[in-house]
């Protein structure tokens, strides 16, 4: 039985077999990924109505790929007050937004309570609003900074109203690549440990992979295998999100940008390899809207959401600063031949458009 036959038969493929898939013709690979997608989701494409808030760009860590941190090329430091954050939250709730996604830099000046209290304020005022907050990188930073164990901090997050964790900070798990692009940040094993502990508390999270910089194809497959391994043990990942590296305003100095061909192959392979994760997200913020729509044919069944405002990837060149209009978002999905399905943060279906 060859690899394609194994995939169609529903058998799990190995690391070596997954690496071979990169040598497949793009459209043959796309057909295999679409086969797996349609088994789970048919022609549905999920999105949610969400708002990103990035409360501070002051960062202790120095990551070569980052254009957001005020400690590097961006000299414009800011830290929002709780009143400023709540002003945004009050506004979005009035307009029917159901999820607030809060991710910041690693600011050593704010204090732990600055983080925890804003979650509590949001949840107290709007218990129906889903609070997605703190990447594993932020969790690790806060634990180091304020002498907490992972268990202690995760419990504090839950007590103060955090519902789920985003998947940021995973970058690439290969230790050598990670050491080069984000030395000093949460390690691969620590990132996985934090998410395992979160899942063991009955909570869900996402998982990302930053690709298209200095990593090799084998590093991407290794990354997926480590995710698949943890998902086998906990079942706690909602979605896998391959993030396309943004090349502007950072210190990696990548001269040759990754091709759409390579992005789509990686998307398709992730759908095939991650047989235990229901949702593969084509995050339009980093891939561009047009390529995200094409990725629906290559295994992706989720396009994230309207976002409204986004500061981290847009600082590196992504066209995401002001989000996407809901009606436009729905129209784009329909015009690409798929069925737009509004979901909540845990992938419960709310409305088919």
C-alpha positions in Angstrom: 0.0 0.0 0.0 1.5 3.3 -1.0 1.2 6.6 1.0 -1.8 7.9 -0.9 -3.6 4.6 -0.4 -2.9 4.7 3.3 -4.3 8.2 3.6 -7.5 7.3 1.8 -7.8 4.2 3.9 -7.6 6.3 7.0 -4.3 4.9 8.2 -1.9 7.1 10.1 1.3 8.1 8.3 4.8 8.3 9.7 7.3 11.1 9.9 9.2 9.8 6.9 6.0 9.3 4.9 4.9 12.8 5.8 8.2 14.3 4.5 7.8 12.4 1.2 4.5 14.2 0.7 6.4 17.4 0.0 7.6 15.7 -3.2 4.0 15.1 -4.4 2.5 17.1 -7.2 0.7 20.1 -5.6 -2.7 19.2 -7.0 -2.4 15.5 -6.1 -1.5 16.5 -2.5 -4.4 18.9 -2.5 -6.8 16.2 -3.5 -5.7 14.0 -0.6 -6.0 16.8 1.9 -9.4 17.8 0.5 -10.5 14.2 0.8 -9.6 14.3 4.5 -11.2 17.7 5.0 -14.5 16.7 3.4 -14.7 13.5 5.5 -14.9 15.8 8.6 -16.4 19.0 7.3 -17.7 18.6 3.8 -17.9 22.1 2.3 -18.2 24.0 5.6 -15.8 26.8 6.4 -15.8 28.1 9.9 -15.2 31.6 11.2 -16.1 33.6 14.3 -16.8 37.2 15.1 -13.9 38.1 17.3 -11.8 41.0 18.3 -8.0 41.0 19.0 -6.6 43.2 21.7 -2.9 43.6 22.1 -2.5 45.5 25.4 1.2 46.2 25.5 4.2 45.9 23.1 6.9 46.3 25.8 8.8 43.0 25.8 11.6 41.4 27.9 12.4 38.8 25.2 14.2 39.5 22.0 12.9 37.3 19.1 14.6 37.8 15.7 11.3 37.3 13.8 9.3 39.8 15.8 8.4 43.3 14.5 5.9 44.1 17.3 8.2 44.3 20.3 9.1 47.9 21.3 12.5 46.8 22.4 13.8 46.3 18.9 13.0 48.3 15.7 9.8 49.7 17.0 10.6 52.5 19.4 6.9 53.4 20.1 6.2 51.8 23.5 2.7 51.5 24.8 0.8 49.8 27.6 -3.0 50.1 27.8 -4.8 50.9 31.0 -7.7 48.7 32.1 -10.0 51.5 31.4 -8.8 51.6 27.8 -9.2 47.9 27.4 -12.7 47.9 28.9 -13.7 50.7 26.6 -12.9 48.4 23.7 -14.7 45.5 25.3 -17.8 47.6 26.1 -18.0 48.6 22.4 -17.5 45.1 20.9 -20.1 43.5 23.2 -22.7 46.1 22.0 -21.9 45.0 18.4 -22.4 41.3 19.1 -18.8 40.2 19.1 -18.5 36.9 21.1 -14.7 36.4 21.6 -12.0 38.7 22.8 -8.5 37.4 22.0 -5.9 39.0 24.3 -2.2 38.5 23.6 0.6 40.9 24.6 4.4 41.2 24.7 6.3 40.1 27.8 6.2 43.3 29.8 8.1 43.1 33.1 6.8 46.4 34.3 3.1 45.8 34.6 2.8 43.3 37.4 1.0 40.0 37.4 -2.2 41.5 38.7 -2.4 43.8 35.6 -3.0 40.7 33.6 -5.3 38.8 35.9 -7.5 41.7 36.9 -8.4 42.7 33.4 -9.6 39.1 32.7 -11.7 39.3 35.8 -13.1 42.7 34.9 -14.1 41.5 31.5 -15.7 38.2 32.7 -17.5 40.0 35.6 -19.0 42.5 33.3 -19.7 40.1 30.4 -19.9 36.5 31.5 -21.1 35.4 28.1 -18.0 36.8 26.4 -15.3 34.1 25.6 -11.9 35.2 26.9 -9.0 33.7 25.0 -5.8 34.9 26.5 -2.2 34.3 27.4 0.0 32.2 25.1 2.3 29.6 26.7 5.1 32.0 26.1 3.4 34.6 28.2 2.5 32.0 30.9 6.2 30.9 31.1 7.3 34.6 31.3 4.9 35.4 34.1 5.9 32.3 36.0 9.6 33.2 35.8 8.9 36.9 36.6 6.6 36.3 39.5 8.0 33.0 40.9 4.9 30.9 40.1 4.7 27.3 39.0 2.8 26.6 35.8 0.1 24.9 37.8 -0.3 28.0 40.0 -0.6 30.4 37.1 -3.0 28.3 35.1 -5.3 28.0 38.1 -5.1 31.8 38.5 -6.1 32.2 34.9 -9.1 30.0 35.3 -10.1 31.7 38.5 -10.0 35.1 36.8 -12.0 34.2 33.8 -9.8 32.9 31.0 -11.8 30.4 29.0 -9.2 29.1 26.5 -5.6 29.6 25.4 -4.4 30.8 22.0 -1.7 28.8 20.3 1.0 31.4 20.0 4.6 31.0 21.0 5.0 27.6 19.5 7.0 29.0 16.6 9.0 25.9 15.6 9.7 23.1 18.1 13.1 22.1 16.7 15.5 23.2 19.4 18.3 24.3 17.1 16.0 26.5 15.0 14.3 27.8 18.1 17.5 28.7 19.7 18.4 30.8 16.7 15.1 32.7 16.2 13.9 33.1 19.8 16.6 32.2 22.3 15.5 32.7 25.9 11.8 32.3 25.2 9.7 29.4 26.4 11.3 26.1 25.2 9.6 23.5 23.1 9.2 21.1 26.0 7.9 23.9 28.3 5.4 25.0 25.7 4.0 21.5 25.3 4.0 21.0 29.1 2.0 24.2 29.7 -0.7 23.1 27.1 -0.8 19.6 28.5 -1.5 21.0 32.0 -4.1 23.3 30.6 -5.8 20.4 28.8 -5.7 18.3 32.0 -7.8 21.0 33.6 -10.5 20.3 31.0 -9.7 23.4 29.0 -9.1 23.8 25.3 -6.4 25.6 23.3 -5.0 26.1 19.8 -1.5 25.4 18.5 0.5 27.3 15.9 3.5 26.8 13.7 5.5 29.7 12.4 7.1 28.7 9.1 8.7 30.2 6.0 11.8 31.6 7.7 15.0 29.5 8.4 13.3 26.2 9.2 13.5 23.2 6.9 10.6 21.0 5.7 11.8 18.3 8.2 11.4 20.8 11.0 7.8 21.4 10.1 7.0 17.7 10.0 8.8 17.3 13.4 6.6 20.1 14.8 3.4 18.4 13.6 4.5 15.1 15.0 5.0 16.5 18.5 1.6 18.1 18.3 0.0 14.9 17.2 1.7 13.1 20.1 0.3 15.5 22.7 -3.2 15.5 21.1 -3.2 11.7 21.4 -2.7 12.1 25.2 -5.0 15.0 25.9 -7.3 15.7 23.0 -7.2 19.4 24.0 -6.3 21.2 20.8 -9.2 22.8 19.0 -7.2 23.8 15.9 -3.8 23.8 14.3 -2.8 27.2 12.8 0.2 27.3 10.4 1.4 30.9 10.5 3.2 32.3 7.5 6.3 34.2 8.6 6.0 38.0 7.9 9.2 39.5 6.6 9.2 43.2 7.3 10.8 45.1 10.2 12.6 42.3 11.9 16.1 40.8 12.3 15.9 37.5 10.5 16.6 39.2 7.1 15.0 36.5 5.0 15.8 37.4 1.4 13.7 34.8 -0.4 10.0 34.7 0.8 8.2 31.4 0.9 6.0 30.7 -2.2 2.3 30.1 -2.2 3.0 26.7 -3.6 5.0 25.8 -0.5 2.4 27.3 1.8 -0.4 25.2 0.3 1.7 22.1 0.4 2.4 22.7 4.1 -1.3 23.3 4.8 -2.3 20.1 3.0 0.3 18.0 4.8 -0.9 19.4 8.1 -4.4 18.2 7.4 -3.1 14.7 6.5 -0.7 14.4 9.4 -2.9 15.8 12.2 -5.5 13.2 11.9 -6.5 13.8 15.6 -7.1 17.6 15.3 -10.5 18.5 13.9 -9.7 21.9 12.5 -7.0 23.3 10.3 -7.0 27.1 10.2 -5.9 29.2 7.3 -5.1 32.3 9.3 -5.8 35.0 6.7 -3.8 37.5 8.7 -0.5 35.9 7.8 -1.4 34.0 4.5 -3.4 36.9 2.9 -7.1 36.6 2.4 -6.8 35.2 -1.2 -4.5 32.4 -0.3 -6.5 31.5 2.8 -9.5 31.1 0.5 -7.5 28.8 -1.8 -6.3 26.9 1.2 -9.9 25.7 1.7 -9.2 23.4 -1.2 -6.0 22.1 0.5 -7.3 20.9 3.8 -8.2 24.1 5.7 -11.7 24.3 7.1 -11.4 27.5 9.3 -10.5 31.1 8.4 -10.3 32.5 11.9 -12.6 35.5 12.1 -13.3 39.2 11.5 -10.6 40.2 14.1 -11.4 44.0 13.7 -7.9 45.1 14.8 -4.6 43.3 15.0 -1.2 44.7 15.9 1.4 41.9 16.1 1.5 40.5 12.5 0.5 43.8 10.9 3.7 45.3 12.4 5.6 42.9 10.2 3.8 43.6 7.0 0.5 41.7 7.3 -2.6 43.5 5.9 -4.6 42.8 9.1 -4.5 46.1 11.1 -8.2 46.8 10.7 -9.6 43.2 10.3 -12.3 42.3 7.9 -15.9 43.3 7.5 -18.4 40.5 8.4 -20.4 40.7 5.2 -17.3 40.8 3.1 -15.9 37.8 4.9 -19.1 35.8 4.3 -19.2 36.9 0.7 -15.6 35.8 0.1 -16.3 32.3 1.5 -19.5 31.8 -0.5 -17.8 33.0 -3.7 -15.0 30.5 -3.3 -17.6 27.7 -3.3 -17.8 26.9 0.4 -20.5 27.3 3.1 -19.7 30.0 5.7 -20.5 28.7 9.2 -20.2 31.1 12.1 -18.9 29.2 15.2 -18.1 30.0 18.8 -14.6 29.7 20.2 -15.0 26.0 20.9 -16.4 25.2 17.4 -20.0 24.9 18.3 -22.0 26.0 15.2 -24.0 29.2 15.7 -25.2 30.1 12.2 -24.9 28.9 8.6 -24.8 31.9 6.3 
